[in-house]
Amino acid sequence: MKIEKILFPTKFREFAFEALESLLVLKDAGLRDVVLHNVIPRDEVGFVPYGGYLKDEEERLREETRIRFQEWQQALSAHGIGSKIVIEVGDPVPNILALAEKEKIDLIVVGKKKKTGPELSFVGSHTLQLITRSTVPILVSKHMVEYEFSGEMVTRLNDKVFQRPLLATDWSEPSTRALELLSSLKNVVEAVSVCHVIGVKIAKNLDKSGLHLLEKESRERLARYCEKLTAAGIPAEPHLGAGRSVLEIIRIARETHATMIMMGTTGKDRLHEFFLGSNSHRVAEASELPTLLVP
């Protein structure tokens, strides 16, 4: 499992180009091509009363987008990375998913939504739909974020995304695939922290001896994950947490000075996850770090 081709959909929000630049390091891990994608909302060029389809407006928007993307293509070319421009009219989520399948994309990269603040999510509705429906790994990049920490507002720049990932595992098949993906990044990753959280729902049904057994088994599994990463040439250390999974993952990420959180996101009962949110979705929404979710 390698990242050779990236789909980069964008609305040209603030720091979009900087987020793209932060991915150039993946050239050393096999990145060959980036598809630059923009979806013009249908209602911007659609039918209007007595006006019909705004063909001239569509052409203008396409030309503006093409000019912007050509600047980005020059930056990619300077690093030996190929690129392709795709500009479409339609709805973002289905268009992105269809293009990812058509182009055989290895990773979709999306930005955080613009709103910031202690009570607000870093993930918008379109990104949440993509996370829920995609069969391709998705990175929510979050290049620059503002968040509350210890009662104060903090601004964080996430410009070295792949330097020190935290792999949060629940032992599922998607977690195994996340481990495989991480192992392919040995040329760009300095070190990895691997964590597992013994959740409240599991712990409350166990007595003291049961908890001790679960702790022992969890530490052994963490050690095996770390051994696989070490064998791939990536230094790794284990971390075991207990309590509310999302809060624990975010805590461990901060304490280990992680630059990104990687998680598997289960395909089981995805409709249920869409409405209630899985742990992986909630981490993507709540954490100030870039979040890479592997289905």
Secondary structure, DSSP 8 states (H G I E B T S, - for coil): ----EEEEE----TTHHHHHHTTGGGGGGT--EEEEEEEEEHHHHS-BTTTB--HHHHHHHHHHHHHHHHHHHHHHHHTT-EEEEEEEEE-HHHHHHHHHHHTT-SEEEE---S--STTS-S--HHHHHHHHH-SS-EEE---EEEEEETTEEEEEE---TTSSEEEE--SSHHHHHHHHHHHTTTTT-S-EEEEEEEEHHHHTT--HHHHHHHHHHHHHHHHHHHHHHHHTT--EEEEEEEE-HHHHHHHHHHHTT-SEEEEE---TTHHHHHHH--HHHHHHHH-SS-EEEE-
